[in-house]
Amino acid sequence: MDVLAGELSALATVVVRLIETITPEQAAYAHEALLIDRDAIRIGTSAGGPELELATTERALDNYLSLLIDVAES
């Protein structure tokens, strides 16, 4: 599990750095695309699905969406 946590941490660092280097227009476009993906994630999860996994995914998306909004508004 430590290996997976380390890989996720590294991936999160890369994603944040990439978001920080894109233009406001690109950030706005990515934000809209992630909103669509988020809806697909919710639709694809059954009522008895992995609620903890869904909650974790949504929390991570919220963090990235917030960062994209910051970049788009800069």
N, C-alpha and C positions, 0 to 999 in steps of 0.2 A: 504494500500500500504506500510506503514511503517513496518508492520509485514513481508511482503514478502521481502522487502529490507534487513531487519535484518537477515532473514533466508538465503538469498543469500550471505550476507557478512560472516555469520558463515560458510557456505558451502565452500566459496572461501578460508577462512582461513584454514579449514581442508585440502582441496585439496593441497594448497601450502605446508603445513607441511608434508603431505604424500609424495609429490614430493621430498622434501628436504631430506627424509630419505631413498629413494630407491637407488639402485646401478646404476652406469652409464649404465650398460647393460639393466637394467629394464627401465631406462629413455628412452633409444634409442628405445626399443620395444614399449613403450607407445606412444612415439612421432609418430612412424610409424602408429600405430593403430588410433591415433587421426587424422592423415592426411587422412586416409581412411574414417573415420566418417565424416570429414569435407566435403569431396566430396559427400557423401551420403546426407548430409544436403542441399548442393547446388542443387543436382539433385531433391530432394524431394520438393523443393520450386518452385511453379509455377511462371511464369513471372509476374503475378499480385499479387503475394504473399506479405506477410508482410515484406516489405523491411527493416523497422527499426528493427524488430526482428532478421532478418537475419544478418544485420550489427552488431547488439549488440552481437549475438552469435559468429560471426567471430572475433570480437574484443577480446572477452573472450578467445576463442580458441587460438588466436595469443599470448595472454599473457601466457597461460599455455604451449603452444608449445615452446615459448622462454625460459621459466623456465626449461622445460624438456631438451632442447638443452644445457643449462648451466650445468645441472647435468650430462648429458651424456658425456660432454667434460671434466668433472672434474676428 
